[in-house]
Amino acid sequence: MIVVTTQCFPPDIGGIEILMGEFASYLSQTQEQVTVFADRAQTRQAEEKSSYDIRRFGGIKPLRRWLKARAIKKFIDRNTDHPNWIIADSWKSLEQLETRCPTLVLAHGNELLVDQKSDRGKRIKKAFEKADLVLANSHFSAEKVASLGISNDHIRVFNPPASRQTDPDPQSLDALSLVLNHHRPILSTVARLEPRKGIDRVISSLPPLLEHYPDLLYVIGGAGPDRKRLETIAAELGVENHVRFLGRVDASTRSALLSRSDIFVMPTRREGQSVEGFGISYIDAAWFGVPSIASREGGAPDAVIDGVTGLIIDNTEVSSVSAALASLLQDDAFRLRLGTAASARARNDLCWTHQISVLKQHLNEARQLYHLRASH
């Protein structure tokens, strides 16, 4: 019997929401009884029927967390005849919880950029210490968990599984064809528009590339506060006719864009306390056979294998971004080889069918570590 405790869950939209929804769905398909304890949905969209039970909690944050923790405790106490596990979406979902059964918690990059001695750092460490295993989404995140004082014996790297991507519908493909308008090659980024995504560096790298590829087009899917600044950069550089902003995109439009892209480029960087912990967008692109260009900052090297499924650049200077793009654009065979390997990795090594077996192994490890903890 598995309890999933989460602040983020479908039908709300977001990366963690999708991940936790898939955790519950795929675990329930392995004959496990799954019960989800989730925050009340923010969207008005109807909840889809599922093979697991969902219990929702509303109210102000402190009360909501307390009510959820109490409900989980009562639920586990009533079901002591069955093996139980808890899977938490983050340290916040463990903070109020008594963990009297094997417990796993996910760790993501952004939340971990804290000083171990700060109040927040101490809170995160205390919450992680309630878990038997911390599943970090990348080696970068694992290092950050360890830097808080958590033993490596209790840390595992578990890359987020690849979600099965939907095929683009004909309407989305037709609409995108009007945007592309016979341009080639196609560069793309699908992300929230904020400085750390590195979209500004990609736009700034276009002028020298256009000398060799005059029909090149850079298509950006996503919304966010940085759009006006990015549009200004494109205009000032005179490349506005080679940059298209799609705004917020739905799943079919995203699939249409990725299926028509030659290179996915997102050279993320650290901005203050914000960094890319993994970068599931690279895996979404890989699903369609698109190689990626990413930076070494954060957890992207777990998502993009340098020289195998894409390129990792050591810094996000415009010259580095431009050089990486040029190296892929001028070598079709190399680019296609990277794309083929990227697709194979997304559809095989990182697919849920494979990753669910890895997760089950971690559940068993957590049980062993829990019994060790309980015996002391």
PyMOL commands that set and color helices and strands:
alter all, ss='L'
color gray80, all
select helices_A, chain A and resi 15-28+61-78+91-93+110-112+119-128+139-147+152-154+170-180+195-197+199-204+206-212+227-237+240-242+251-259+280-287+300-303+318-329+332-349+352-375
alter helices_A, ss='H'
color red, helices_A
select strands_A, chain A and resi 2-6+34-39+53-57+85-88+103-107+133-136+155-157+186-190+217-221+243-247+263-265+292-295+310-313
alter strands_A, ss='S'
color yellow, strands_A
deselect
rebuild
show_as cartoon
